[in-house]
Amino acid sequence: MVRAAAPNSSVQVAVIGVNGRGYSNLHSAASHPSLRYVGFCDVDQASFAKADKDHPGTRHWTDYRDLLRDLGDRLDAVIVATPDHMHAPVAVAAMQLGKHIYCEKPLAHTAWECRQMRLWAEKKGVVTQMGNQIHSSVEYRLATRLLREGA
């Protein structure tokens, strides 16, 4: 993901959208020894139960703007796994505060939103990544190869 501000310190991460892909992302990323979750956000409070089993004591928010405001400089990066119509607004809000972003696909709904995300990432010098895991799986690569070979 990103390097923590100080050597040997942890990267402080918040997850916005903790159900479905959000839970999968937070579960996978948690295996990194330098990652520490500092906040979970979801409009559906029932979504916190599963995440809390693995990461008890992580603070909750139901509005991403409140999470970003409250965590401020204690936050290094944000995983965005909300319903897709909110990917760009959430990611841009976090980038405007200088937070690194991992965002699920689709990245945005319009070319304008994508351009805004690129501009804010450049302006703030943050690292961004979009989740495309399924397209690197064996099944997808095999299907692509078979199609290219004329099958």
C-alpha positions in Angstrom: 0.0 0.0 0.0 2.0 3.1 1.2 4.8 3.6 3.6 4.0 5.0 7.0 5.2 8.5 7.8 7.8 7.3 10.3 10.0 4.2 9.8 8.7 1.2 11.8 5.3 2.8 12.4 2.0 1.5 11.1 -0.1 2.7 8.2 -3.4 4.0 9.6 -6.3 2.9 7.4 -10.0 3.5 7.3 -12.5 1.4 5.3 -15.5 3.1 3.9 -18.0 0.4 3.0 -17.3 -2.6 5.2 -19.7 -5.2 3.7 -19.2 -7.4 0.6 -16.0 -6.3 -1.2 -15.3 -3.9 1.6 -15.0 -6.8 4.1 -13.0 -8.8 1.6 -10.6 -5.9 1.1 -10.2 -5.2 4.8 -9.7 -8.9 5.6 -7.0 -9.3 2.9 -5.2 -6.1 3.7 -5.2 -6.9 7.4 -2.5 -9.5 6.9 0.1 -6.8 6.3 2.0 -6.4 9.5 2.3 -2.6 9.2 -1.4 -1.9 8.6 -3.7 -0.7 11.5 -7.4 0.0 11.1 -8.5 3.2 12.7 -12.0 3.5 11.4 -14.9 1.7 9.7 -17.7 3.5 7.9 -20.9 2.2 6.5 -24.4 3.6 6.3 -25.8 0.2 7.3 -24.8 -0.3 11.0 -25.5 -4.0 10.7 -22.5 -4.3 8.4 -20.0 -3.6 11.2 -20.7 -6.9 13.0 -18.5 -9.1 10.7 -15.6 -6.5 10.6 -15.7 -6.1 14.4 -15.2 -9.9 14.9 -11.8 -9.6 13.2 -10.9 -6.1 14.3 -12.6 -5.3 17.6 -12.4 -1.8 19.0 -12.2 -0.1 15.6 -14.3 3.1 15.7 -17.5 3.3 13.6 -19.0 6.1 11.5 -22.1 6.1 9.3 -21.0 9.2 7.3 -17.7 9.2 5.5 -17.4 12.9 5.9 -17.5 12.6 9.6 -14.9 9.9 9.6 -12.5 12.0 7.5 -13.1 15.0 9.7 -12.7 13.1 13.0 -9.6 11.1 12.0 -7.8 14.0 10.2 -4.1 13.6 10.3 -4.2 10.3 12.2 -5.3 8.7 8.9 -2.9 7.7 6.1 -5.1 5.8 3.6 -8.7 4.9 2.8 -10.2 1.8 1.2 -13.3 2.8 -0.7 -15.8 -0.1 -1.2 -19.1 1.7 -1.1 -21.9 1.2 -3.7 -20.3 2.3 -6.9 -22.2 5.6 -7.4 -20.2 6.9 -4.3 -16.7 5.7 -5.3 -15.6 9.0 -6.9 -17.2 11.4 -4.3 -15.7 9.4 -1.4 -12.3 9.0 -3.0 -12.0 12.7 -4.0 -13.0 13.8 -0.5 -10.3 11.7 1.0 -7.7 12.7 -1.6 -8.5 16.4 -1.0 -7.3 15.7 2.5 -4.1 14.1 1.2 -5.1 10.5 1.9 -3.9 7.6 -0.3 -6.8 5.6 -1.9 -7.6 2.0 -2.8 -10.9 2.1 -4.7 -13.1 -0.7 -5.9 -14.3 -0.8 -9.5 -15.9 0.8 -11.2 -13.7 3.7 -10.3 -16.3 6.3 -11.3 -19.4 6.7 -13.3 -18.2 9.4 -15.7 -15.1 10.5 -17.5 -15.3 13.8 -15.6 -15.2 12.0 -12.2 -12.2 10.0 -13.4 -10.4 13.2 -14.4 -11.2 14.8 -11.0 -9.7 11.8 -9.2 -6.6 11.9 -11.4 -6.2 15.7 -10.8 -6.6 15.4 -7.0 -4.2 12.5 -6.8 -1.6 14.6 -8.8 -2.3 17.8 -6.8 -2.0 16.0 -3.4 0.8 13.6 -4.4 -1.2 10.5 -3.2 -0.9 6.9 -4.3 -4.1 5.4 -5.8 -5.1 2.0 -6.9 -8.3 0.4 -8.3 -9.3 -3.1 -7.5 -9.3 -5.4 -10.5 -8.5 -8.6 -8.8 -10.9 -10.9 -10.7 -9.3 -10.0 -14.0 -6.0 -11.4 -12.9 -7.5 -14.8 -11.9 -6.5 -18.0 -13.7 -10.0 -18.4 -15.2 -10.0 -14.9 -16.8 -6.4 -15.2 -18.1 -7.3 -18.7 -19.6 -10.4 -17.3 -21.3 -8.5 -14.4 -22.7 -5.8 -16.7 -24.1 -8.4 -19.1 -25.6 -10.2 -16.2 -27.3 -6.9 -14.8 -28.7 -6.0 -18.2 -30.0 -9.3 -18.4 -31.8 -11.1 -21.0 -29.7 
